[in-house]
Structure formats: structure tokens, C-alpha cells
Amino acid sequence: MTRILLLAHSPLASALREVAMHTFPECAAAMETIDALPSQDAAALEAQLRQRLQAAGAEDTLILVDAYGATPCNVAQRVADGVHVRVVSGVNVPMLWRSLCYRHESLEALAQRALHGAVQGIMALEPGQSLPDAPPPAHGQGCA
């Protein structure tokens, strides 16, 4: 099972975890968060992230960060090895939900699903436009 860690500017990581707990509580309970505090420098944030990753041992981890090029992303990129730890930036709710539902997949496959979930969740809507019927999400799929 691939581990998911949210790393974002405070309070976004915790807020996204709350959204996940609302929708997929059985999956979100295993997700971890790190809120980058305004007073926290990059070195301290990196040390905190490394400590969390070491605590997980060799478990594969997908790190979802908020903004490409910002401190959380830069820190995550420094610790990611591309084999057991991957980083995907631009976290949004569809990305998070997709990631939670497919944690049973490999790290590479999960990173791709996260990207697709994020992109598919973004669309411009016209006033009065009816939305297509979407199949309900597979609650519990991939949950530990």
C-alpha cells in the first residue's frame, strides 16, 4: 500500500486532510500531513519531512505538494529519490481523492492517477450548463 503525505503551506495540508476525512474516512486516516508554517525555514521543514520518511522505513510514499517551486515543493524534491518517494505538485481535491482510492497501486501508477485526477477535476463551467452524470466514486477502494 502506497503511503500518502500532504506537504503544503499552513493550513492547506490539514484542511485537505479534513476534506478527505469527510469523504473517505477509512482511507484518509492513514494519510499524513505536514503544514509548512510561515515561521519555519526550509532546513527545518526538510528535517521534519526526512524524519517522517525515516519513520516509515522503506514504505513507498507519494508526497502531494501545493505549488511547484514553493518551499514545500523544493523540500520534497530534495528528499524524493524517484524510486520509493515521488512528488506531485498542484494538489487539489480531485487529485487527493483519486490518490486515496488507489493507494493499493504501485507508487508510479499512483503518481499517474494523481496527475490525471487533478487535471480531470479542472474545467470551466458555463452558467446553466448541466453536468454530465458521473459514476459515484468507489468508496473504500484501496483503503487499508
Contacts in CASP RR format, 6 or more apart in sequence:
PFRMAT RR
TARGET T0000
AUTHOR 0000-0000-0000
METHOD contacts of the structure
MODEL  1
MTRILLLAHSPLASALREVAMHTFPECAAAMETIDALPSQDAAALEAQLR
QRLQAAGAEDTLILVDAYGATPCNVAQRVADGVHVRVVSGVNVPMLWRSL
CYRHESLEALAQRALHGAVQGIMALEPGQSLPDAPPPAHGQGCA
1 30 0 8 1.000
1 103 0 8 1.000
1 104 0 8 1.000
1 142 0 8 1.000
1 144 0 8 1.000
2 59 0 8 1.000
2 60 0 8 1.000
2 61 0 8 1.000
2 62 0 8 1.000
2 103 0 8 1.000
2 104 0 8 1.000
2 105 0 8 1.000
2 106 0 8 1.000
2 107 0 8 1.000
2 110 0 8 1.000
3 30 0 8 1.000
3 32 0 8 1.000
3 56 0 8 1.000
3 59 0 8 1.000
3 60 0 8 1.000
3 61 0 8 1.000
3 62 0 8 1.000
3 103 0 8 1.000
4 30 0 8 1.000
4 31 0 8 1.000
4 32 0 8 1.000
4 61 0 8 1.000
4 62 0 8 1.000
4 64 0 8 1.000
4 99 0 8 1.000
4 100 0 8 1.000
4 103 0 8 1.000
5 31 0 8 1.000
5 32 0 8 1.000
5 33 0 8 1.000
5 34 0 8 1.000
5 49 0 8 1.000
5 52 0 8 1.000
5 53 0 8 1.000
5 61 0 8 1.000
5 62 0 8 1.000
5 63 0 8 1.000
5 64 0 8 1.000
6 12 0 8 1.000
6 13 0 8 1.000
6 16 0 8 1.000
6 17 0 8 1.000
6 31 0 8 1.000
6 32 0 8 1.000
6 33 0 8 1.000
6 34 0 8 1.000
6 63 0 8 1.000
6 64 0 8 1.000
6 65 0 8 1.000
6 91 0 8 1.000
6 96 0 8 1.000
7 13 0 8 1.000
7 33 0 8 1.000
7 34 0 8 1.000
7 36 0 8 1.000
7 49 0 8 1.000
7 63 0 8 1.000
7 64 0 8 1.000
7 65 0 8 1.000
7 66 0 8 1.000
7 72 0 8 1.000
7 75 0 8 1.000
7 76 0 8 1.000
8 16 0 8 1.000
8 33 0 8 1.000
8 34 0 8 1.000
8 35 0 8 1.000
8 36 0 8 1.000
8 64 0 8 1.000
8 65 0 8 1.000
8 66 0 8 1.000
8 72 0 8 1.000
8 91 0 8 1.000
9 35 0 8 1.000
9 36 0 8 1.000
9 66 0 8 1.000
9 67 0 8 1.000
9 70 0 8 1.000
9 71 0 8 1.000
9 72 0 8 1.000
10 35 0 8 1.000
10 36 0 8 1.000
10 37 0 8 1.000
10 38 0 8 1.000
11 35 0 8 1.000
12 35 0 8 1.000
12 66 0 8 1.000
12 91 0 8 1.000
13 33 0 8 1.000
13 34 0 8 1.000
13 35 0 8 1.000
13 36 0 8 1.000
13 66 0 8 1.000
14 33 0 8 1.000
14 35 0 8 1.000
16 33 0 8 1.000
16 91 0 8 1.000
16 93 0 8 1.000
16 96 0 8 1.000
17 28 0 8 1.000
17 31 0 8 1.000
17 33 0 8 1.000
19 93 0 8 1.000
19 96 0 8 1.000
20 27 0 8 1.000
20 28 0 8 1.000
20 31 0 8 1.000
20 96 0 8 1.000
20 97 0 8 1.000
20 100 0 8 1.000
21 28 0 8 1.000
21 29 0 8 1.000
23 97 0 8 1.000
23 137 0 8 1.000
24 97 0 8 1.000
24 100 0 8 1.000
24 101 0 8 1.000
24 139 0 8 1.000
24 140 0 8 1.000
24 143 0 8 1.000
26 139 0 8 1.000
26 140 0 8 1.000
26 143 0 8 1.000
27 100 0 8 1.000
27 101 0 8 1.000
27 103 0 8 1.000
27 140 0 8 1.000
27 142 0 8 1.000
27 143 0 8 1.000
27 144 0 8 1.000
28 100 0 8 1.000
30 103 0 8 1.000
30 143 0 8 1.000
30 144 0 8 1.000
31 100 0 8 1.000
32 52 0 8 1.000
34 45 0 8 1.000
34 48 0 8 1.000
34 49 0 8 1.000
34 52 0 8 1.000
34 72 0 8 1.000
36 45 0 8 1.000
36 71 0 8 1.000
36 72 0 8 1.000
36 75 0 8 1.000
42 71 0 8 1.000
42 74 0 8 1.000
42 75 0 8 1.000
45 71 0 8 1.000
45 72 0 8 1.000
45 75 0 8 1.000
46 75 0 8 1.000
46 78 0 8 1.000
46 79 0 8 1.000
49 63 0 8 1.000
49 75 0 8 1.000
49 76 0 8 1.000
49 79 0 8 1.000
50 79 0 8 1.000
53 61 0 8 1.000
53 79 0 8 1.000
53 85 0 8 1.000
58 84 0 8 1.000
59 84 0 8 1.000
60 84 0 8 1.000
60 85 0 8 1.000
60 106 0 8 1.000
60 107 0 8 1.000
61 84 0 8 1.000
61 85 0 8 1.000
61 86 0 8 1.000
61 107 0 8 1.000
62 86 0 8 1.000
62 87 0 8 1.000
62 88 0 8 1.000
62 99 0 8 1.000
62 107 0 8 1.000
62 110 0 8 1.000
62 111 0 8 1.000
62 114 0 8 1.000
63 76 0 8 1.000
63 80 0 8 1.000
63 85 0 8 1.000
63 86 0 8 1.000
63 87 0 8 1.000
63 88 0 8 1.000
64 87 0 8 1.000
64 88 0 8 1.000
64 89 0 8 1.000
64 90 0 8 1.000
64 91 0 8 1.000
64 95 0 8 1.000
64 96 0 8 1.000
64 99 0 8 1.000
64 114 0 8 1.000
65 72 0 8 1.000
65 73 0 8 1.000
65 76 0 8 1.000
65 87 0 8 1.000
65 88 0 8 1.000
65 89 0 8 1.000
65 90 0 8 1.000
65 91 0 8 1.000
66 72 0 8 1.000
66 73 0 8 1.000
66 89 0 8 1.000
66 90 0 8 1.000
66 91 0 8 1.000
67 73 0 8 1.000
67 89 0 8 1.000
67 90 0 8 1.000
68 89 0 8 1.000
68 90 0 8 1.000
69 89 0 8 1.000
73 87 0 8 1.000
73 89 0 8 1.000
76 87 0 8 1.000
77 87 0 8 1.000
79 85 0 8 1.000
80 86 0 8 1.000
80 87 0 8 1.000
84 107 0 8 1.000
86 107 0 8 1.000
86 108 0 8 1.000
86 111 0 8 1.000
88 95 0 8 1.000
88 111 0 8 1.000
88 114 0 8 1.000
88 115 0 8 1.000
88 118 0 8 1.000
90 118 0 8 1.000
91 118 0 8 1.000
92 118 0 8 1.000
92 121 0 8 1.000
92 122 0 8 1.000
94 117 0 8 1.000
94 118 0 8 1.000
94 120 0 8 1.000
94 121 0 8 1.000
94 122 0 8 1.000
95 114 0 8 1.000
95 115 0 8 1.000
95 117 0 8 1.000
95 118 0 8 1.000
97 117 0 8 1.000
97 137 0 8 1.000
98 113 0 8 1.000
98 114 0 8 1.000
98 116 0 8 1.000
98 117 0 8 1.000
98 118 0 8 1.000
99 110 0 8 1.000
99 113 0 8 1.000
99 114 0 8 1.000
100 142 0 8 1.000
100 143 0 8 1.000
101 137 0 8 1.000
101 138 0 8 1.000
101 140 0 8 1.000
101 141 0 8 1.000
101 142 0 8 1.000
102 109 0 8 1.000
102 110 0 8 1.000
102 113 0 8 1.000
102 141 0 8 1.000
102 142 0 8 1.000
103 110 0 8 1.000
103 142 0 8 1.000
103 143 0 8 1.000
103 144 0 8 1.000
104 141 0 8 1.000
104 142 0 8 1.000
105 113 0 8 1.000
125 131 0 8 1.000
END
